[in-house]
Amino acid sequence: MNPGVAEAVGVTRPHRLDPARLRAHVAAELDAARRRSLGLLEPVSDADLVRQHSPLMSPLSWDLAHVANFEDLWLVRALGGAAVGPGYDHLYDAFANPRADRPSLPLLDPAGSRRYLHDVRGRALDLLDRAPLDPGHQLLDAGFVYGMVLQHEHQHDETMLATLQLMDAPGYRPAAPSPPPRASGPTVDQEVLVDGGPFVMGTDTSAWAYDNERPAHLVDLAPFRIDVLPTTNAGYLEFVEAGGYSEARWWSEAGWAWRREAGVAHPGNWRPEGQGAWSRDRFGWVEDLPPDEPVQHVCWYEADAYARWRGRRLPTEAEWEKAASWDPQPPTKRRYPWGDQEATPARANLGQDRFGPVPVGSLPDGAGPSGCQHLVGDVWEWTSSDFRPYPGFRAFPYPEYSEVFWGQGYKVLRGGSWATHPSAVRTTFRNWDHPIRRQIFAGLRCARDA
């Protein structure tokens, strides 16, 4: 983005830590990510670690070794170190091996996967001690490659949580969550007006942002209205009980074809209990459906149909980002909806602290400049946008992260879920998936033209 434009809208260049502080920060974050990965799977038996619980997902032990292999590639070999496990590359290449095929590969067992993780990390930390963390090396500038690997591990932790949700077992018992905050504030049907005009979309200043978030550019939007809160289970239930799944008029042509073929009549993990009562399966444990939590496990087709039924639509990703990040007075871009300060439990429900969404309206401290709440955390929110490159996009450091997905029918999700780590989400972060995907922790909020 032109520096003059950046200064005019209050976008500042990133603060840089000195190399010693940056090394300490990177080492601490890598250690925290590894403790999270191993801790998630500690209650899981070896038999369940090597089993494929759904053709949509990998065996959990594959995810572990893939995390090790990715770190081997980028924090060891790319930085001049000797490869730890070059013989594993063909097994843990996500593009060469579709998920449905991975159980048939000669994969490392759980103990072998953990050893690979340990050996790679030791070599990566040795290289970190002497890495030149300066602008002279593009991968190492502001520690970019470490941020990429760190976020990759946290993203696989969220993928593993989705697998654990699908696991056909007596039940994965998560750590006892902290009590959810008490809901207060706006009503579930309240919306806000976001004024039209230009805003800065994307980023040039977030040191660890991915290539698809770049470059920052001005986007001029018409005014629109957007829900203050994400759609709740109670709100979505109205659509279910009104016959929304049996009326083609609410669905796109492709969505209706998918609904008929899939034979679904409600969100994933919901269970009808008779006489208007509903429950849900949560990590193998059945509980009453909480009416005031954001709905999750709906695919894009379901989200789109619900929005049509309400006389609304899904927001574009530009509308979502403006509502989440753009403070018009004075014109300022926010890293998070509440500002540039790090996430706290009072601002956002992230990092699996509560192992599920919290009641809507319970995190007013996390409101964005538009007044919308729960924009980061709780559930990924489907947008109407296809996954496309920004003007001036350049793939870095490899085209397989974003470029190969352009134009392949993916829809963009924004905001992160309760399972997303705080270091792996921001108002510019772009997630994407096929419009049929329901295993992810995804929901929605509605918008409409002003």
Beta strands, then each sheet from edge to edge (+ up, - down):
strand 1: 191-194
strand 2: 197-201
strand 3: 217-221
strand 4: 224-227
strand 5: 270-274
strand 6: 277-282
strand 7: 285-288
strand 8: 326-328
strand 9: 331-333
strand 10: 380-386
strand 11: 411-414
strand 12: 431-433
strand 13: 442-443
strand 14: 447-449
sheet 1: 1+ 4- 14+
sheet 2: 2+ 3-
sheet 3: 5+ 6- 7+
sheet 4: 8+ 9-
sheet 5: 12+ 11- 10+ 13+
end
